[in-house]
């Protein structure tokens, strides 16, 4: 099989600067293995979206990202928002070099450079669902795609706090989750899905396409990336000490066994706040805005190179 020409988009800041530091080694391996490629480095948040659009306009159909979940989020938004070709005409691959690498964990994509590139040469692809969320920010109605997990309530509160700490490792993340838990105040919200309405105080509302988020947590263990449905998990009010006590459940996939946690599947969801305080929203770890938020599934919208 003839190997394609890869348009590489690299975020030098990803993984606490690991992409920038490791690029000379990555480049040497690419050349040793006979890859044909060109590379562009991102210069600011959102830049990967623009670079994808430019690449597609230039006729590139094989895109390789070097970065973490944030870079992955931008790449997906670039592919899904461009209108030059159907998104599934584009072959998208990720070499995961980030802090969480949650999306890559779903597909067991290796972090080792040579192993990842060896697998890439096989050109095995799958089609994955994507989500589109419409939300509010600063009085405007905006829209964004996501391909992993969107989180609301406490998850989004943490994501907004992390915006102030862009370079953070997994242990720091866990410490921040515990620290901010006691500052967070639950607010009431309304969920509409599957002809049902649920009103309550929610600790977390997770809308998943893939299974992992937050550095390996399984808040949507029922998620499948190609079934045409969101995995929706929501946790009602419970004592904060019990949230900490349940931490192992976040990782071992048993969170849905807790009596205050519900898990369903749906192709559509709307979340509204009750009262004056909106419920916050993040997607793929990126803080976006707040309610009202509406989620729509896009079946098999993205072609992934495993």
Order of alpha helices (4+ residues) and beta strands (2+ residues): beta-alpha-beta-alpha-beta-alpha-beta-alpha-alpha-beta-beta-beta-alpha-alpha-beta-beta-beta-alpha-alpha-beta-beta-beta-beta
